[in-house]
């Protein structure tokens, strides 16, 4: 692997003063009659002016000499290096990448649509240039491949409270996705700072059926809660009637009372009262 190393460069302002002084020196030699020395020195000095380049903040200049990597320069401002060095600019700034919505089956076989946002930056300029052909395209393709692999490893909805699912455990899924993408992009000199799911839904062909299943699950959970509360209220009512000696009820009448209370408490609609004008029995 080609890893980043510091390349040769000098402060551009100092190099400017030195080259200007040498240019005047060679010009003086030419005027004083040292034509050959002044001319050759002036030509070589003129070629040295091609060694100036500018480095912006959060940028790196990857330098090569006849196809060989000779180092990278990260020092900002005006810099000077050997003019024969070919220089390529690499941005080290943090970037956002949002993948397209892809369709994949979760580990239950349900087709889902999923997309992600990846925050990344180049941390090794040499690897980004020489280890992959196009590091930006590499980030895009490998991020989608990692997202597809991760999504197929988890269920959309949790089958149990302890089971990690795409919808119920967003932070754990984000950490797993970041780890999976980083493993794929490490060879390209890229560091993943954050990866999160930006879109998650059932595929259109099963969305309505899954919505009905979710609604049914919600209704069942609500009914269970209602029944639990109603049973507690009936139990409390019977205990208070017995404790305060309001009325004595045999087992048959208790069963009727329990049935009526459960109908009132668990019914979807308001109960219609029935006035008993006769005796209790």
N, C-alpha and C positions, 0 to 999 in steps of 0.2 A: 504494500500500500504506500502511496505517496502522501506523506503528511506535511502539514504546513511548517515552514521554518522561516526565520527572519531573513529577508533579502537585503542586499547592500544598497544603501541610499545615504545621501548627505542632505543637510539643510539647504534648501534651494536658494535662500537669500545669501548665504555665505558663498555657495557655488557661483551665484550670479556675480558677486564682487570679484571673485578670483578669476573667472573667465573674462570679465570686462578688463581687468588689469592685464591679463595675458594678451588679450586682443590689442590693446594699446601698445604693449611691449613689442609684439610682432610687427605691428604697423610701423613703429619707430625703427625697428631693424631694417624693414623694407625700404624706408625712406633714407636710411643712412648708407644704403648700398649693399646690405646683406640681402640681396634679392631672393636667392634660393631659400635660405633659412627663414626669412620673413614670410615668403609665400607658403612654404610647406607648413610652418607653424600656424599661420593664419587659417589655412584649410583645415588642419586638424582641430584647431580651436573652434572653428566654425561648426564642425561636426559635433563637437561636445555640447553645443547649444541644443541639440536635439534630445539631450538627456533629461530635460526638465519635464516634470509632470505634476499634476495636482491631485491630492487625495482629500476627498470630502469626509466629514465625520461619518462613522459607521460604514466605511468603505475599505476595501483592500485591493491592492494592485498585485496580481499574480504575474511574476516575471519568468520568462524562459529565454534560453540562449541556444539557438540552433536546435530546438526541440527538447532541450533538457531543462528541467525545473531548477531554478536557482534561488527561489525564495519569494516571500510576499512582504509587502510594505503596508503597514497600518498607520504609520505616523501621519497625522493630518497636516494639511498645508502644502506649500510649495516644496517639492523634493527634487533631487537630482540623482541620477544613476548612470551607469554606463550606457551610452546610446545604443549599443548593439542589443540590449535587453528588450525583447518584445513584452509589452505590458497589456494585461487584460483586467478590466474593472469588475469586481465582484461586490455586490451590495451585502452588507452584514446587518441590515435593518430587519426588524421584526415584521413579518408578513402574515396576512390572513389568507386562508384558502378554504373555500366552501365547496364541498363536493356536490355533484348532482344527486338527485333523488334516485336511489337504486332499489330494485326489487329483489328481495332475498327471502328465503324460508328460514324461520326461526327453528330452534331445536325440537319444536313440536310439529313442524311441517307446515305451519301457517304462513302464507305469503304476506310479507310486510313491506312497507316503504320506509326507507331510512336515509338520512343524510347527516353530514358532520361538518363542523367548523374546526380547522386545525390552525393553531398559531405556531409559527416556526421561524427559524432564522438560520443562516449559515454561520457555523462556528469554526470550520476548517476550510479555508478557501482552496487549498491544494486538492483536498479530497473532492470538493464540489466540482472542480474543473476537470480533474484527471481520472477520477474513479468512475464517474458516470458520464454518459454522453450529453444529456441535458438535464441538469439537476432540478429545474422547475417542473418539467414534465414528469420526472422521476417521482417527485413529491406528490404530484397529483395522482398518478396511477397507483403508486404504492399505498397511499392513504385510502383510496377506495377499495383496494384489495384487502387491507387490514380491517376496514369497516365491514366488508362482506364476511370475512372470516369470523370476526367477533360477533356479529349479529346472528350468525348461524349457530353459535355456541350457547346462546341464552334464549329463554322463552320470552315472549312479548309480555304476558301477564304471569305473575307468580302463582305456581300451583300450591305453594305452602308459604307460610310467613318467613321461614328461614332460607328459602330459595331465592337467589339473586336473579332478578328479571330486568328486562330493558326498561320497563315503565316504572317499576317500583323502587329501583335502586340507581338513580341517575349518577350519583357521585362515584360509586364503585364501578359502574359501567364506564364512566369517563376516565377513571384511572386505568382501567384495563385497556381501553382504546388507545390512550396515550402511550402506554407501555408497548402495545402491539405495533403502533406506527413507528415508535422510536427504534425498535429492533430492526425494522425494515429500512429506515433512513439513516441509521448510524454510519453506514459505509459511504454515504454521500456527503459526509461532513455537515449534516443538518441536525439541529437540536429542536425537539418538539417541546414547546413551552406549555401548551394546553390543547386538549382535544375534547370536544363536547358534541353531543347529538343535537342537531338543529331541527330535525324533522323526524317524527316517528308516528306511524299510523299503519293500520291494516290496509292491505291492498284493496282496491275498489270492489273486486269480485266477491270478497267475503266481508266487507266492512259492515253491511247491514246485518248479516247473520251474527257477527261478533258483537255488534251493538245490542242486539236483542239478548244475547247471552249475558252481557254485562248488566243490562237492565234487569234481567231475571235474577242474577246474582245479588244485585242491590236490593231488589224486592224481597228476596228470601232472607237476606241479612236484616232488613228492616222488620219483617214479620217476626223473625226470631226474637228481636229485641222487644217488640210489642208484647209477644206472648210471655216473655220472661217478666216484664213489668206487670202484666195483667195477673199472672199467677201470684206474684208477690202482694199485689193489692188485695186479691181475694183472700189470701192467707191472713193478711193483716185484718181484714174486715171480720172474718170468722173469729179470730182471736179476741178482738175487741168486743164483739157481741157476747162472747162467752165470758170474758173478764168482767164486764159491766152488767151481766145478767139482764140484758135487754130482752132477749127472747130465747127460749129453748127450742132447738131444732134437732129433729132426728136425722138419721143418715140420709133418708130419702129426700127430705126438705133441704138438707145441706147440698145434696147433689143438684137439685133444681136451682138453688140460689147460685151455686158455682157456675152452672151452665148459663144462667141469665147474665151474670156479671161478665163472664168471658165473652158472651155475644156482644154486650155493650162496649166492653173495653177493646175488643179485637176487631170489631166490625168496621167496614169502610165508610158506612153511612151512619148518620145519627139514628139512634134507636127510637122507636115509637113507644111511648109509655102506655102500659095497660093498667087501668085502675081496677083493683080487686075490691068489689063492694061487699063481698061475703067474708066469711071467716078465713083464717089462715089455712084451715084444713077442710 
